[in-house]
Amino acid sequence: MARVIAVFPVDLLEPDRLDDVLIFLAGLPIHPEDRKQ
């Protein structure tokens, strides 16, 4: 997941946009190999 967040512009990581980022990440398909982390 860290590699996904790394590609986001820094401004998307501001508190007011954090909910939007989490919703985006929640919508991504979770692969079995990613669940191990």
Secondary structure as the mmCIF struct_conf table of DSSP 4:
data_model
#
loop_
_struct_conf.conf_type_id
_struct_conf.id
_struct_conf.beg_label_comp_id
_struct_conf.beg_label_asym_id
_struct_conf.beg_label_seq_id
_struct_conf.end_label_comp_id
_struct_conf.end_label_asym_id
_struct_conf.end_label_seq_id
HELX_RH_AL_P HELX_RH_AL_P1 ALA A 2 ALA A 6
TURN_TY1_P TURN_TY1_P1 VAL A 7 VAL A 7
BEND BEND1 PHE A 8 PHE A 8
HELX_RH_3T_P HELX_RH_3T_P1 VAL A 10 LEU A 13
BEND BEND2 GLU A 14 GLU A 14
HELX_RH_AL_P HELX_RH_AL_P2 PRO A 15 ALA A 26
TURN_TY1_P TURN_TY1_P2 GLY A 27 GLY A 27
BEND BEND3 LEU A 28 LEU A 28
HELX_LH_PP_P HELX_LH_PP_P1 PRO A 29 HIS A 31
HELX_RH_AL_P HELX_RH_AL_P3 PRO A 32 ARG A 35
TURN_TY1_P TURN_TY1_P3 LYS A 36 LYS A 36
#
